[in-house]
Amino acid sequence: MALDHRLPVTELHVVAAELDPSQRKLNALQEYLSERGMTAVDLLSRAFQQYVGDSAASLTVDNPQTTDDGNLRPWKKAKQELLSKHV
């Protein structure tokens, strides 16, 4: 189909669709994965490593919103500041 060449399905499209439960059964997703010999788990794991990397590994299991010294993580602090500003 000519549309496939003009608007190709990229890995990022497939990752986004896999994260949306209503889109997981699309034929284009299954074709993309089978052409590459991958499973959805393989794809999502690879995307996680690529876009998130080791920064997620630094989160603690006990309290992922605080650092070891008890201070809020920078993203959590920024979120709270925005909430207090706009609420």
Secondary structure, DSSP 4 states (H G I P E B T S, - for coil): -HHHHHSPPPHHHHHHHHHSGGGTT-HHHHHHHHHHT--HHHHHHHHHHHHTGGGGGGS-SS-TTB-TTSPBPHHHHHHHHHHHHH-
